[in-house]
Amino acid sequence: MLSAGVQLPLRLRSSFTISSLIRGSRSTPCVRSIAASRRFHRPACLREQQSPELPSFLEAYKKAVEFPSATHDFESFFSQAEPNAEVVLHGYLGHRSDLSKKLSFVRLTDPTMKHSLQVVAFAKNEAFEQLKSLNVHSPVAVRGTVQKKKAKPTEGDKPAEDTWELALKEIHPLNDFPKEIIMTPETVFSPEHRYLQLRSDAQLRDALRFRAKAHNICKQELEQSQPPFTEIETPLLFKSTPEGAREFLVPTRRAGLAYALPQSPQQYKQILMASGLPRYFQFARCFRDEDLRADRQPEFTQLDLEMSFAKGEDVMRTVEGVIRRLWSNLMKDPAPEGPLRRVPYQEVMARYGSDKPDTRYGMEIIKIDHLLPVDLVGKISDLNDPIVEAFKLEGNENNPAETHQFISQFLDSPAGAPFNSNPDGGPGVFVYNGKQPLCGLQPFGFEAAEQVEELLDPDHGDLIILQARPRAPFSGGSTPIGDLRRALHAFAVSSGFKSAPTGFDFMWVVDFPLFSPSSDSEPGQGGAAGLSSTHHPFTAPKTAADVDLLLTDPSKAVADHYDLVVNGVELGGGSRRIHDAAVQEFIFRDILQMPAERLGDFSHLLDALRAGCPPHAGLALGFDRLVAVMLGKESVRDVIAFPKTGKGGDDAMVGAPTPMTAQALETYHLQLLK
Amino acid sequence: MLSAGVQLPLRLRSSFTISSLIRGSRSTPCVRSIAASRRFHRPACLREQQSPELPSFLEAYKKAVEFPSATHDFESFFSQAEPNAEVVLHGYLGHRSDLSKKLSFVRLTDPTMKHSLQVVAFAKNEAFEQLKSLNVHSPVAVRGTVQKKKAKPTEGDKPAEDTWELALKEIHPLNDFPKEIIMTPETVFSPEHRYLQLRSDAQLRDALRFRAKAHNICKQELEQSQPPFTEIETPLLFKSTPEGAREFLVPTRRAGLAYALPQSPQQYKQILMASGLPRYFQFARCFRDEDLRADRQPEFTQLDLEMSFAKGEDVMRTVEGVIRRLWSNLMKDPAPEGPLRRVPYQEVMARYGSDKPDTRYGMEIIKIDHLLPVDLVGKISDLNDPIVEAFKLEGNENNPAETHQFISQFLDSPAGAPFNSNPDGGPGVFVYNGKQPLCGLQPFGFEAAEQVEELLDPDHGDLIILQARPRAPFSGGSTPIGDLRRALHAFAVSSGFKSAPTGFDFMWVVDFPLFSPSSDSEPGQGGAAGLSSTHHPFTAPKTAADVDLLLTDPSKAVADHYDLVVNGVELGGGSRRIHDAAVQEFIFRDILQMPAERLGDFSHLLDALRAGCPPHAGLALGFDRLVAVMLGKESVRDVIAFPKTGKGGDDAMVGAPTPMTAQALETYHLQLLK
């Protein structure tokens, strides 16, 4: 954190001014003198080794070291409490109420921070004064006598915790919560104080407990299936292979050699399929050296699985079982019944302009360029012969003026700006208005207006959006109109024009193209063909006909590749794999045109396939994202104990990454590039 | 594997000679021509784009792609089989027996490789010829008619699998197992063919399944305790801090900055204790950049846990519950009852010369230098005033000659050599022999011989070993006589002189010194004091008296540090932690004398402690090692799917680590040191 360069709002660093006033020789292992300027410890100068005066912080610590063990946790206390019994409880102090000079109340919150109990302190007891010297939130051990509660319930009491209170006999301070830190359930702490956020924010702690439960339910489903899946750990010190994403490297002490952290256990799990272990799963830590987004971390956890003698359908059925068990055990919403629907990539791209659409709010896209007069197309786009698509957003209260206002706000907002500046033409906006000529669709001309009315069935006050794009097959994750549909709906919800959709609409998006045009901006698979594997280069063609297309037109081949999508979020994706070494090598070498040395990086995989590997298929669910979706969280950061927060992947709390020392660089035979 | 430089015993690489004979332009995404020289695929030269002739490997793959789904797994088949039903089963072919030209038998092993079934093929069916063309071990889908078994049981039948057989109707080859690979249950494959080892070695696959079960049982015990432990994932992209071991670094794209892979989740879990999450556990991947040993891998898994408001005793009781549940669920040996015994470090070092002794075979050590005549001490060691210790190894059959032969063999063996060349003096060897003057103890003189007899109570033919060491308090993991005791016993077992001990003798070794003299050979904690923390610098002193010793003589302070030991193996270790920031800083700064910049690396931890962190304690069990001990394996490699095998931490199978490319180095602003 010293290196993070962030201003601390809290004076938590004060003890860094501690210094030894009189210090023994650095070489003597025995410390002769010490002084501390910590705020609640007076400095102590010690002259005699024989009978040193203990600095006050060590005196305080001696007492904390020998604190009494708890006789009960709070749950067993509440179920077993008997009047007049003496008990010891551990917990955190709440705010103290001094009812008189002789009587104070304080609530004690248990270590789980789920229960609390009223403690009564009387002036006749010496613990009374000690209690008064302690700060709120400080951890304590409390010895007291159980009694039926006499006082009125204080705020925050739970019925079950309202029966008993403790008459204070002894209180052992275990540490001190600084007065300077203001901690309420509403306080938002900076990322570097994540421990304070966790401690003050019950929802965040509950999210971590929920995550652990979700983990267990996934495990149960897989381990109880027949034949059962086996959880197998695979190495994290892997090697660099051109799968797609940029990998973190881990240099070794052998000059020039490095491991790579895996972007997924893909190759190891395929090798397990060649190893006579037919059903594998793992909660696998994965790594991608990419820039941070709200839903992406440089390290993340995926529920990774693979099945041999299996096709994509087998994997989808298995994962549906996982989803069904998660929802029926942990969610109020009903678990999805039956097989989830399978929607081909071409269809979701056409209907929603996205390969991970949120299908809950309609606004389906239709292609209308064949209906439009040439002059209207020319107004919408400078492209020659573009595809023009349209969708409808229903207005509220049949009020075109309100709709006008909404769309103007959107187009003027930062969310709308990128659509306005689309070089292929901005959105064509029409408000359907029964009081205007051709209901506001004049630019369509009579014939097209009628056909568009028939297709979109607009009501008075509805919004109709047109968007052009170049005439080309679908590729990638979205189209301009798909992005517009998503952004416009999000703006409608955030601005209150529409209410947020509820529930969960799951689907499998299937039949992705096996290959997509390469993008220069990604590290890619290193091939020279101008094509990249859409999923990864291990993905199998779907049918025998797609195998045929490998030779004639690989860009048309369909993959046995399936993404699980819910509410506009891709929960995970998987595929059947190529289990035949010759075919895999053909894809690497002849289709992707990887150079020989990159191809050599995969020789272990090819060898394993060649050793009689059975057909296999698998999937990885983004576990952080799955939990975030279940809890309705915007960001995976809300379901990770210690997320990276900075754009560069900083752990602001511990202050990572840090500068490599000269010594460390030398150990790894490295130096910084000048 | 190309880079591993290992000769391949198997010709698995042959398909790397595949090359395109006629190749289209590199820039056309459409592949016009292809040729394969793979051994069972004839090369095919394709001239026409319009109607290319499919290479034979693609033809074969088309069939494999559309293989029929299994109607049953073998377990459900065995429970539901009905005569004359048609079923499809998946599995691997066994060796075929051709009973006549018209009748063949072959066993089909299921994908789990736990069950098998007899398949009968008759010449009248076309599958008959196809079966004959397939290699043993090849994966297939088989369609057949269920019938009661007629033929005599063949070798390897299990009773439950002996009732039914399948009359072959169709067979779908799914891949081809190369004839060149000889695979029997006894074959030992080189590490680069780990998949073949896994596939051929049922014990190895069972070890992985056992490991997964052990994982679940540990989880259950912790999650069902009250209050429950919560499994929480902590980051692997951490930062470099001077805890003790050398850390792997992960350079980032920001020049000079790197993450470090954690040697344990120690700091994050302590911060969780400051975060209101009172009981944490995790199966945590940990990393140490150290040279490989049989029981150490550069990456390993530990069952990591931490409890707040707890002392060492609380952790030990929790872990005893884990061990008890593991043993009672998974082991034939009885689960250890009651609390495991606690043995102080000073005691195990004195009695066994080791801080992780195998206590099952006696041979306890006694200190005898005060009894010995000066001239005998002088013969044993050149040291001035050494400590001399002794133990007894019981001979067999009261036969001194046999004992003589055994000890001579040991001392002449590589195992004995290091003890002979001990600069402080080699072992003093005496065989107790009732037929010799003073029973062979003449060099002791009458008085000492009598006292040694009384202490060791030797019988005719027993071996008595003396060993000197410098007069100094115990430190580190073992003494020379402790190492000798261990090595001598191991040799006695391996040479057949003694039988191997059985059962499990658990203990907690407790009361370790808080600090030990620094060793120059380790990266250490970077302090200048000549002292290092024995466990790690977060370990708490045990009692108030030990807190006092921090000022007067820290080397005498005892830690609340406990190691779980069984049969000479340290299963794990833990400690109570310092939960007070001022005390922790005092240890860092004034006792260990860390430089300010290293101390700054821990500021996140100090800040978290300062925010009212409760007392806490924890432990990490080496999970690989635990499983290896439970299964009686010598090496953790036998319980890890893909272990590193080379001394330098190579993954021989995938061929990691690999050279960093110029591009990768540049991405991370690095260059190799010249």
Chai-1 contact restraints between the chains, C-beta under 6 A:
chainA,res_idxA,chainB,res_idxB,connection_type,confidence,min_distance_angstrom,max_distance_angstrom,comment,restraint_id
A,M1,B,S603,contact,1.0,0.0,6.0,A-B,restraint_1
A,M1,B,H604,contact,1.0,0.0,6.0,A-B,restraint_2
A,L2,B,G600,contact,1.0,0.0,6.0,A-B,restraint_3
A,L2,B,S603,contact,1.0,0.0,6.0,A-B,restraint_4
A,L12,B,D607,contact,1.0,0.0,6.0,A-B,restraint_5
A,L12,B,R610,contact,1.0,0.0,6.0,A-B,restraint_6
A,R26,B,A528,contact,1.0,0.0,6.0,A-B,restraint_7
A,R26,B,Q593,contact,1.0,0.0,6.0,A-B,restraint_8
A,P29,B,A529,contact,1.0,0.0,6.0,A-B,restraint_9
A,P29,B,G530,contact,1.0,0.0,6.0,A-B,restraint_10
A,P29,B,L531,contact,1.0,0.0,6.0,A-B,restraint_11
A,P29,B,S555,contact,1.0,0.0,6.0,A-B,restraint_12
A,C30,B,D553,contact,1.0,0.0,6.0,A-B,restraint_13
A,V31,B,D590,contact,1.0,0.0,6.0,A-B,restraint_14
A,V31,B,I591,contact,1.0,0.0,6.0,A-B,restraint_15
A,I34,B,D590,contact,1.0,0.0,6.0,A-B,restraint_16
A,A36,B,A582,contact,1.0,0.0,6.0,A-B,restraint_17
A,R38,B,A582,contact,1.0,0.0,6.0,A-B,restraint_18
A,P52,B,L551,contact,1.0,0.0,6.0,A-B,restraint_19
A,F57,B,A582,contact,1.0,0.0,6.0,A-B,restraint_20
A,L58,B,V547,contact,1.0,0.0,6.0,A-B,restraint_21
A,Y61,B,V547,contact,1.0,0.0,6.0,A-B,restraint_22
A,Y61,B,D580,contact,1.0,0.0,6.0,A-B,restraint_23
A,Y61,B,V583,contact,1.0,0.0,6.0,A-B,restraint_24
A,K62,B,A544,contact,1.0,0.0,6.0,A-B,restraint_25
A,K62,B,V547,contact,1.0,0.0,6.0,A-B,restraint_26
A,V65,B,A544,contact,1.0,0.0,6.0,A-B,restraint_27
A,E66,B,A544,contact,1.0,0.0,6.0,A-B,restraint_28
A,D73,B,P227,contact,1.0,0.0,6.0,A-B,restraint_29
A,H90,B,F309,contact,1.0,0.0,6.0,A-B,restraint_30
A,P111,B,P278,contact,1.0,0.0,6.0,A-B,restraint_31
A,P111,B,S308,contact,1.0,0.0,6.0,A-B,restraint_32
A,P111,B,F309,contact,1.0,0.0,6.0,A-B,restraint_33
A,T112,B,P227,contact,1.0,0.0,6.0,A-B,restraint_34
A,T112,B,P278,contact,1.0,0.0,6.0,A-B,restraint_35
A,M113,B,G276,contact,1.0,0.0,6.0,A-B,restraint_36
A,H137,B,G612,contact,1.0,0.0,6.0,A-B,restraint_37
A,S138,B,G612,contact,1.0,0.0,6.0,A-B,restraint_38
A,P139,B,P614,contact,1.0,0.0,6.0,A-B,restraint_39
A,L174,B,P614,contact,1.0,0.0,6.0,A-B,restraint_40
A,L174,B,P615,contact,1.0,0.0,6.0,A-B,restraint_41
A,N175,B,G612,contact,1.0,0.0,6.0,A-B,restraint_42
A,N175,B,C613,contact,1.0,0.0,6.0,A-B,restraint_43
A,F177,B,G612,contact,1.0,0.0,6.0,A-B,restraint_44
A,Y195,B,I271,contact,1.0,0.0,6.0,A-B,restraint_45
A,Y195,B,A274,contact,1.0,0.0,6.0,A-B,restraint_46
A,Y195,B,S275,contact,1.0,0.0,6.0,A-B,restraint_47
A,Y195,B,A608,contact,1.0,0.0,6.0,A-B,restraint_48
A,L196,B,A611,contact,1.0,0.0,6.0,A-B,restraint_49
A,L198,B,S275,contact,1.0,0.0,6.0,A-B,restraint_50
A,R199,B,S275,contact,1.0,0.0,6.0,A-B,restraint_51
A,R199,B,G276,contact,1.0,0.0,6.0,A-B,restraint_52
A,L208,B,I232,contact,1.0,0.0,6.0,A-B,restraint_53
A,R209,B,T230,contact,1.0,0.0,6.0,A-B,restraint_54
A,A212,B,T230,contact,1.0,0.0,6.0,A-B,restraint_55
A,A212,B,E231,contact,1.0,0.0,6.0,A-B,restraint_56
A,P227,B,D73,contact,1.0,0.0,6.0,A-B,restraint_57
A,P227,B,T112,contact,1.0,0.0,6.0,A-B,restraint_58
A,T230,B,R209,contact,1.0,0.0,6.0,A-B,restraint_59
A,T230,B,A212,contact,1.0,0.0,6.0,A-B,restraint_60
A,E231,B,A212,contact,1.0,0.0,6.0,A-B,restraint_61
A,I232,B,L208,contact,1.0,0.0,6.0,A-B,restraint_62
A,I232,B,A641,contact,1.0,0.0,6.0,A-B,restraint_63
A,P235,B,F642,contact,1.0,0.0,6.0,A-B,restraint_64
A,L236,B,R285,contact,1.0,0.0,6.0,A-B,restraint_65
A,L236,B,E299,contact,1.0,0.0,6.0,A-B,restraint_66
A,L237,B,E299,contact,1.0,0.0,6.0,A-B,restraint_67
A,F238,B,A656,contact,1.0,0.0,6.0,A-B,restraint_68
A,K239,B,V654,contact,1.0,0.0,6.0,A-B,restraint_69
A,K239,B,A656,contact,1.0,0.0,6.0,A-B,restraint_70
A,K239,B,T658,contact,1.0,0.0,6.0,A-B,restraint_71
A,F248,B,V250,contact,1.0,0.0,6.0,A-B,restraint_72
A,L249,B,A664,contact,1.0,0.0,6.0,A-B,restraint_73
A,V250,B,F248,contact,1.0,0.0,6.0,A-B,restraint_74
A,V250,B,V250,contact,1.0,0.0,6.0,A-B,restraint_75
A,T252,B,P657,contact,1.0,0.0,6.0,A-B,restraint_76
A,R254,B,G648,contact,1.0,0.0,6.0,A-B,restraint_77
A,G256,B,P659,contact,1.0,0.0,6.0,A-B,restraint_78
A,G256,B,M660,contact,1.0,0.0,6.0,A-B,restraint_79
A,G256,B,L672,contact,1.0,0.0,6.0,A-B,restraint_80
A,L257,B,P657,contact,1.0,0.0,6.0,A-B,restraint_81
A,A258,B,P657,contact,1.0,0.0,6.0,A-B,restraint_82
A,A258,B,M660,contact,1.0,0.0,6.0,A-B,restraint_83
A,Y259,B,A656,contact,1.0,0.0,6.0,A-B,restraint_84
A,Y259,B,P657,contact,1.0,0.0,6.0,A-B,restraint_85
A,I271,B,Y195,contact,1.0,0.0,6.0,A-B,restraint_86
A,A274,B,Y195,contact,1.0,0.0,6.0,A-B,restraint_87
A,S275,B,Y195,contact,1.0,0.0,6.0,A-B,restraint_88
A,S275,B,L198,contact,1.0,0.0,6.0,A-B,restraint_89
A,S275,B,R199,contact,1.0,0.0,6.0,A-B,restraint_90
A,G276,B,M113,contact,1.0,0.0,6.0,A-B,restraint_91
A,G276,B,R199,contact,1.0,0.0,6.0,A-B,restraint_92
A,P278,B,P111,contact,1.0,0.0,6.0,A-B,restraint_93
A,P278,B,T112,contact,1.0,0.0,6.0,A-B,restraint_94
A,R285,B,L236,contact,1.0,0.0,6.0,A-B,restraint_95
A,E299,B,L236,contact,1.0,0.0,6.0,A-B,restraint_96
A,E299,B,L237,contact,1.0,0.0,6.0,A-B,restraint_97
A,S308,B,P111,contact,1.0,0.0,6.0,A-B,restraint_98
A,F309,B,H90,contact,1.0,0.0,6.0,A-B,restraint_99
A,F309,B,P111,contact,1.0,0.0,6.0,A-B,restraint_100
A,A528,B,R26,contact,1.0,0.0,6.0,A-B,restraint_101
A,A529,B,P29,contact,1.0,0.0,6.0,A-B,restraint_102
A,G530,B,P29,contact,1.0,0.0,6.0,A-B,restraint_103
A,L531,B,P29,contact,1.0,0.0,6.0,A-B,restraint_104
A,A544,B,K62,contact,1.0,0.0,6.0,A-B,restraint_105
A,A544,B,V65,contact,1.0,0.0,6.0,A-B,restraint_106
A,A544,B,E66,contact,1.0,0.0,6.0,A-B,restraint_107
A,V547,B,L58,contact,1.0,0.0,6.0,A-B,restraint_108
A,V547,B,Y61,contact,1.0,0.0,6.0,A-B,restraint_109
A,V547,B,K62,contact,1.0,0.0,6.0,A-B,restraint_110
A,L551,B,P52,contact,1.0,0.0,6.0,A-B,restraint_111
A,D553,B,C30,contact,1.0,0.0,6.0,A-B,restraint_112
A,S555,B,P29,contact,1.0,0.0,6.0,A-B,restraint_113
A,D580,B,Y61,contact,1.0,0.0,6.0,A-B,restraint_114
A,A581,B,S15,contact,1.0,0.0,6.0,A-B,restraint_115
A,A582,B,A36,contact,1.0,0.0,6.0,A-B,restraint_116
A,A582,B,R38,contact,1.0,0.0,6.0,A-B,restraint_117
A,A582,B,F57,contact,1.0,0.0,6.0,A-B,restraint_118
A,V583,B,Y61,contact,1.0,0.0,6.0,A-B,restraint_119
A,D590,B,V31,contact,1.0,0.0,6.0,A-B,restraint_120
A,D590,B,I34,contact,1.0,0.0,6.0,A-B,restraint_121
A,I591,B,V31,contact,1.0,0.0,6.0,A-B,restraint_122
A,Q593,B,R26,contact,1.0,0.0,6.0,A-B,restraint_123
A,G600,B,L2,contact,1.0,0.0,6.0,A-B,restraint_124
A,S603,B,M1,contact,1.0,0.0,6.0,A-B,restraint_125
A,S603,B,L2,contact,1.0,0.0,6.0,A-B,restraint_126
A,H604,B,M1,contact,1.0,0.0,6.0,A-B,restraint_127
A,H604,B,M653,contact,1.0,0.0,6.0,A-B,restraint_128
A,H604,B,V654,contact,1.0,0.0,6.0,A-B,restraint_129
A,D607,B,L12,contact,1.0,0.0,6.0,A-B,restraint_130
A,A608,B,Y195,contact,1.0,0.0,6.0,A-B,restraint_131
A,R610,B,L12,contact,1.0,0.0,6.0,A-B,restraint_132
A,A611,B,L196,contact,1.0,0.0,6.0,A-B,restraint_133
A,G612,B,H137,contact,1.0,0.0,6.0,A-B,restraint_134
A,G612,B,S138,contact,1.0,0.0,6.0,A-B,restraint_135
A,G612,B,N175,contact,1.0,0.0,6.0,A-B,restraint_136
A,G612,B,F177,contact,1.0,0.0,6.0,A-B,restraint_137
A,C613,B,N175,contact,1.0,0.0,6.0,A-B,restraint_138
A,P614,B,P139,contact,1.0,0.0,6.0,A-B,restraint_139
A,P614,B,L174,contact,1.0,0.0,6.0,A-B,restraint_140
A,P615,B,L174,contact,1.0,0.0,6.0,A-B,restraint_141
A,A641,B,I232,contact,1.0,0.0,6.0,A-B,restraint_142
A,F642,B,P235,contact,1.0,0.0,6.0,A-B,restraint_143
A,G648,B,R254,contact,1.0,0.0,6.0,A-B,restraint_144
A,M653,B,H604,contact,1.0,0.0,6.0,A-B,restraint_145
A,V654,B,K239,contact,1.0,0.0,6.0,A-B,restraint_146
A,V654,B,H604,contact,1.0,0.0,6.0,A-B,restraint_147
A,A656,B,K239,contact,1.0,0.0,6.0,A-B,restraint_148
A,A656,B,Y259,contact,1.0,0.0,6.0,A-B,restraint_149
A,P657,B,T252,contact,1.0,0.0,6.0,A-B,restraint_150
A,P657,B,L257,contact,1.0,0.0,6.0,A-B,restraint_151
A,P657,B,A258,contact,1.0,0.0,6.0,A-B,restraint_152
A,P657,B,Y259,contact,1.0,0.0,6.0,A-B,restraint_153
A,T658,B,K239,contact,1.0,0.0,6.0,A-B,restraint_154
A,P659,B,G256,contact,1.0,0.0,6.0,A-B,restraint_155
A,M660,B,G256,contact,1.0,0.0,6.0,A-B,restraint_156
A,M660,B,A258,contact,1.0,0.0,6.0,A-B,restraint_157
A,A664,B,L249,contact,1.0,0.0,6.0,A-B,restraint_158
A,H669,B,L672,contact,1.0,0.0,6.0,A-B,restraint_159
A,H669,B,L673,contact,1.0,0.0,6.0,A-B,restraint_160
A,L670,B,L670,contact,1.0,0.0,6.0,A-B,restraint_161
A,Q671,B,Q671,contact,1.0,0.0,6.0,A-B,restraint_162
A,Q671,B,L673,contact,1.0,0.0,6.0,A-B,restraint_163
A,L672,B,G256,contact,1.0,0.0,6.0,A-B,restraint_164
A,L672,B,H669,contact,1.0,0.0,6.0,A-B,restraint_165
A,L673,B,H669,contact,1.0,0.0,6.0,A-B,restraint_166
A,L673,B,Q671,contact,1.0,0.0,6.0,A-B,restraint_167
